[in-house]
Amino acid sequence: MIEVVRITDPMRHLSAKDLVGDDVAIWEAAQVCDALMLISSVPDSELRRCFIPGWGIRAHSATDLLFQIAFCFQCHGARLWGPDVPGELDGIRGFDPGSPPALELLQRFRGSRPGRLRKLFRRS
């Protein structure tokens, strides 16, 4: 399962323990596979300086949080961290926000709305 998060306080995400913001969607099954495929296929890019992320994800197993990623589409930075992230991958890396996979991921983030998440919980 992946929780899509609209980050509301981007300045805290340089070293925050948890990804904080408004949970706007839950992706499961095929959506998770598609999202992880997009993320893994985004090419590297030179990292700029601002790192003011607007979107993030929390990836979970059936029982635990696996990792979190905060994306800044302005400075080309993605911060990866969490309990299942190897030390060499922990931190901020550059990505190409203009690449087709990054643009598709951003479109999916923007298509996630809090109302959809509320409807899901009302059915439960």
Backbone as CSV, one residue per row, in Angstrom:
resi,resn,N_x,N_y,N_z,CA_x,CA_y,CA_z,C_x,C_y,C_z
1,MET,0.838,-1.168,0.000,0.000,0.000,0.000,0.887,1.235,0.000
2,ILE,0.454,2.243,-0.729,1.134,3.535,-0.742,0.130,4.605,-0.345
3,GLU,0.522,5.450,0.606,-0.247,6.637,0.952,0.348,7.805,0.172
4,VAL,-0.481,8.546,-0.522,-0.044,9.752,-1.215,-0.269,10.920,-0.269
5,VAL,0.768,11.757,-0.110,0.726,12.848,0.856,0.976,14.173,0.140
6,ARG,0.071,15.123,0.352,0.295,16.502,-0.099,0.996,17.194,1.061
7,ILE,2.256,17.520,0.875,3.073,18.058,1.958,2.637,19.487,2.267
8,THR,2.337,19.743,3.536,1.837,21.045,3.961,2.902,21.905,4.629
9,ASP,3.971,21.321,5.106,5.068,22.063,5.739,6.376,21.585,5.129
10,PRO,6.686,22.028,3.900,7.828,21.469,3.182,9.181,21.725,3.834
11,MET,9.326,22.765,4.597,10.637,23.093,5.170,11.101,22.058,6.195
12,ARG,10.205,21.334,6.792,10.605,20.373,7.823,11.141,19.066,7.243
13,HIS,11.040,18.880,5.936,11.360,17.574,5.365,12.827,17.370,4.994
14,LEU,13.683,18.300,5.344,15.113,18.074,5.117,15.647,16.958,6.002
15,SER,15.130,16.869,7.218,15.630,15.850,8.135,14.545,15.263,9.033
16,ALA,13.288,15.483,8.708,12.190,14.998,9.545,12.161,13.476,9.598
17,LYS,11.717,12.962,10.718,11.596,11.514,10.880,10.425,10.966,10.069
18,ASP,9.326,11.729,10.013,8.125,11.266,9.328,7.707,12.242,8.241
19,LEU,7.099,11.713,7.212,6.514,12.509,6.146,5.180,13.054,6.664
20,VAL,5.046,14.373,6.693,3.867,14.996,7.270,3.151,15.817,6.214
21,GLY,1.843,15.703,6.214,1.015,16.466,5.293,-0.385,15.896,5.294
22,ASP,-1.134,16.263,4.276,-2.493,15.764,4.131,-2.473,14.475,3.322
23,ASP,-2.973,13.395,3.912,-3.103,12.137,3.182,-4.234,12.300,2.178
24,VAL,-3.922,12.196,0.888,-4.925,12.469,-0.132,-5.377,11.237,-0.909
25,ALA,-4.625,10.147,-0.824,-5.037,8.928,-1.535,-4.321,7.726,-0.950
26,ILE,-4.925,6.590,-1.180,-4.283,5.311,-0.883,-4.256,4.528,-2.184
27,TRP,-3.055,4.126,-2.582,-2.898,3.315,-3.779,-2.627,1.882,-3.341
28,GLU,-3.270,0.950,-4.020,-3.086,-0.464,-3.714,-2.880,-1.240,-5.004
29,ALA,-2.396,-2.454,-4.856,-2.269,-3.436,-5.950,-1.618,-2.830,-7.195
30,ALA,-2.356,-2.771,-8.286,-1.799,-2.327,-9.568,-1.299,-0.885,-9.497
31,GLN,-1.989,-0.031,-8.734,-1.535,1.361,-8.602,-0.163,1.434,-7.955
32,VAL,0.104,0.577,-6.977,1.412,0.537,-6.325,2.478,0.102,-7.323
33,CYS,2.189,-0.953,-8.053,3.151,-1.442,-9.057,3.447,-0.362,-10.090
34,ASP,2.408,0.302,-10.580,2.591,1.365,-11.565,3.418,2.512,-10.995
35,ALA,3.104,2.934,-9.776,3.822,4.046,-9.150,5.294,3.697,-8.931
36,LEU,5.563,2.506,-8.424,6.952,2.109,-8.185,7.726,1.966,-9.494
37,MET,7.052,1.519,-10.551,7.687,1.443,-11.869,8.038,2.847,-12.364
38,LEU,7.113,3.785,-12.210,7.382,5.164,-12.616,8.557,5.736,-11.832
39,ILE,8.533,5.579,-10.512,9.595,6.125,-9.662,10.941,5.531,-10.035
40,SER,10.988,4.229,-10.247,12.272,3.587,-10.570,12.770,3.936,-11.961
41,SER,11.887,4.403,-12.844,12.320,4.730,-14.205,12.593,6.220,-14.417
42,VAL,12.402,7.034,-13.383,12.726,8.460,-13.500,14.249,8.596,-13.564
43,PRO,14.765,9.266,-14.606,16.220,9.406,-14.709,16.775,10.381,-13.665
44,ASP,18.057,10.207,-13.376,18.765,11.100,-12.468,18.922,12.469,-13.106
45,SER,19.144,13.460,-12.272,19.379,14.823,-12.730,20.228,15.523,-11.681
46,GLU,20.728,16.672,-12.033,21.512,17.450,-11.086,20.581,18.047,-10.036
47,LEU,20.928,17.851,-8.790,20.145,18.360,-7.675,20.402,19.853,-7.517
48,ARG,19.324,20.608,-7.356,19.449,22.044,-7.085,19.323,22.273,-5.596
49,ARG,19.139,23.489,-5.169,19.284,23.786,-3.750,18.027,23.925,-2.906
50,CYS,16.890,24.222,-3.447,15.764,24.646,-2.594,15.232,23.533,-1.689
51,PHE,14.961,22.390,-2.180,14.274,21.264,-1.540,13.097,21.713,-0.677
52,ILE,12.039,22.066,-1.385,10.760,22.412,-0.771,9.727,21.461,-1.386
53,PRO,9.679,20.220,-0.882,8.824,19.203,-1.503,7.344,19.506,-1.359
54,GLY,6.596,19.143,-2.388,5.154,19.346,-2.375,4.361,18.055,-2.284
55,TRP,4.990,16.948,-2.679,4.306,15.647,-2.695,5.205,14.593,-2.076
56,GLY,4.588,13.571,-1.524,5.349,12.466,-0.975,4.529,11.195,-0.948
57,ILE,5.231,10.110,-0.672,4.558,8.818,-0.504,5.101,8.120,0.737
58,ARG,4.235,7.318,1.330,4.635,6.382,2.382,4.298,4.992,1.863
59,ALA,5.299,4.139,1.762,5.081,2.768,1.280,5.047,1.814,2.473
60,HIS,4.028,0.956,2.484,3.819,0.029,3.597,3.762,-1.413,3.107
61,SER,4.236,-2.310,3.960,3.953,-3.735,3.767,2.592,-3.989,4.408
62,ALA,2.237,-5.238,4.568,0.959,-5.561,5.214,0.933,-5.111,6.675
63,THR,2.110,-4.968,7.284,2.152,-4.645,8.717,2.999,-3.435,9.088
64,ASP,3.926,-3.011,8.231,4.893,-1.988,8.638,5.142,-0.938,7.561
65,LEU,5.624,0.224,8.003,6.120,1.243,7.095,7.448,0.763,6.527
66,LEU,7.608,0.827,5.209,8.843,0.405,4.561,9.762,1.586,4.262
67,PHE,9.202,2.596,3.574,9.998,3.774,3.239,9.079,4.943,2.922
68,GLN,9.711,6.124,2.867,9.008,7.358,2.526,9.846,8.106,1.500
69,ILE,9.174,8.821,0.612,9.874,9.662,-0.352,9.153,11.005,-0.400
70,ALA,9.916,12.087,-0.288,9.397,13.444,-0.474,9.983,13.965,-1.779
71,PHE,9.126,14.495,-2.659,9.542,14.946,-3.988,9.461,16.464,-4.095
72,CYS,10.549,17.095,-4.531,10.550,18.516,-4.859,10.748,18.617,-6.376
73,PHE,9.685,18.949,-7.079,9.745,19.038,-8.531,10.401,20.341,-8.988
74,GLN,10.723,21.254,-8.055,11.408,22.499,-8.397,12.927,22.321,-8.438
75,CYS,13.470,21.672,-7.419,14.933,21.540,-7.331,15.432,20.186,-7.821
76,HIS,14.520,19.363,-8.323,14.879,18.043,-8.851,15.324,17.103,-7.741
77,GLY,14.811,17.286,-6.523,15.250,16.468,-5.395,14.180,15.533,-4.876
78,ALA,14.600,14.327,-4.531,13.732,13.344,-3.883,14.477,12.798,-2.676
79,ARG,13.856,12.926,-1.513,14.454,12.394,-0.292,13.822,11.045,0.018
80,LEU,14.660,10.034,0.129,14.243,8.669,0.442,14.758,8.336,1.832
81,TRP,13.847,7.817,2.699,14.256,7.393,4.030,13.231,6.427,4.596
82,GLY,13.619,5.733,5.634,12.705,4.807,6.290,13.410,3.563,6.768
83,PRO,12.689,2.715,7.495,13.296,1.548,8.127,13.898,0.537,7.154
84,ASP,13.383,0.420,5.941,13.905,-0.567,4.998,14.823,0.032,3.941
85,VAL,15.271,1.271,4.154,16.151,1.926,3.184,17.602,1.688,3.601
86,PRO,18.395,1.062,2.720,19.816,0.876,3.035,20.510,2.228,3.208
87,GLY,21.493,2.273,4.073,22.193,3.513,4.391,22.699,4.281,3.186
88,GLU,23.189,3.574,2.173,23.739,4.245,0.994,22.659,4.907,0.134
89,LEU,21.401,4.532,0.322,20.304,5.129,-0.446,19.541,6.187,0.349
90,ASP,19.781,6.253,1.649,19.097,7.216,2.500,19.569,8.628,2.165
91,GLY,18.635,9.541,1.943,18.999,10.931,1.702,18.347,11.488,0.451
92,ILE,18.836,12.647,0.030,18.275,13.355,-1.112,19.086,13.040,-2.360
93,ARG,18.381,12.706,-3.424,18.975,12.407,-4.726,18.311,13.288,-5.775
94,GLY,19.036,13.549,-6.840,18.479,14.324,-7.939,17.670,13.449,-8.886
95,PHE,16.586,13.998,-9.418,15.796,13.307,-10.433,15.368,14.327,-11.480
96,ASP,15.010,13.853,-12.659,14.612,14.728,-13.760,13.099,14.922,-13.735
97,PRO,12.601,16.060,-13.208,11.159,16.263,-13.094,10.462,16.491,-14.433
98,GLY,11.236,16.741,-15.480,10.655,16.939,-16.801,10.573,15.674,-17.631
99,SER,11.060,14.575,-17.082,11.036,13.309,-17.809,9.608,12.771,-17.868
100,PRO,9.282,11.978,-18.884,7.923,11.417,-18.974,7.478,10.659,-17.720
101,PRO,8.331,9.809,-17.095,7.836,9.117,-15.892,7.565,10.079,-14.729
102,ALA,8.405,11.108,-14.572,8.185,12.069,-13.484,6.922,12.886,-13.731
103,LEU,6.700,13.282,-14.972,5.483,14.036,-15.297,4.230,13.195,-15.073
104,GLU,4.306,11.910,-15.411,3.170,11.007,-15.174,2.919,10.848,-13.677
105,LEU,3.995,10.707,-12.892,3.859,10.592,-11.442,3.230,11.863,-10.867
106,LEU,3.691,13.031,-11.303,3.124,14.289,-10.835,1.643,14.390,-11.206
107,GLN,1.296,13.959,-12.391,-0.107,13.972,-12.808,-0.944,13.076,-11.899
108,ARG,-0.411,11.917,-11.532,-1.133,11.021,-10.623,-1.269,11.635,-9.234
109,PHE,-0.206,12.310,-8.767,-0.304,12.999,-7.483,-1.414,14.041,-7.533
110,ARG,-1.406,14.855,-8.572,-2.395,15.924,-8.693,-3.811,15.383,-8.866
111,GLY,-3.937,14.190,-9.408,-5.250,13.561,-9.570,-5.783,12.961,-8.287
112,SER,-4.942,12.903,-7.261,-5.359,12.393,-5.951,-6.005,13.527,-5.191
113,ARG,-7.175,13.266,-4.648,-7.907,14.312,-3.938,-8.366,13.785,-2.586
114,PRO,-8.326,14.659,-1.564,-8.780,14.222,-0.240,-10.198,13.668,-0.241
115,GLY,-11.080,14.183,-1.064,-12.458,13.687,-1.109,-12.524,12.216,-1.456
116,ARG,-11.655,11.751,-2.339,-11.639,10.332,-2.704,-11.263,9.470,-1.511
117,LEU,-10.324,9.933,-0.718,-9.886,9.193,0.462,-11.014,9.164,1.491
118,ARG,-11.695,10.265,1.696,-12.806,10.289,2.654,-13.907,9.326,2.243
119,LYS,-14.226,9.257,0.942,-15.255,8.338,0.468,-14.867,6.896,0.755
120,LEU,-13.587,6.575,0.594,-13.108,5.228,0.851,-13.338,4.850,2.319
121,PHE,-13.042,5.783,3.241,-13.204,5.483,4.653,-14.674,5.453,5.079
122,ARG,-15.544,6.174,4.407,-16.966,6.150,4.743,-17.582,4.802,4.409
123,ARG,-17.064,4.133,3.378,-17.594,2.834,2.993,-17.233,1.756,3.986
124,SER,-16.142,1.948,4.707,-15.654,0.923,5.629,-16.526,0.787,6.848
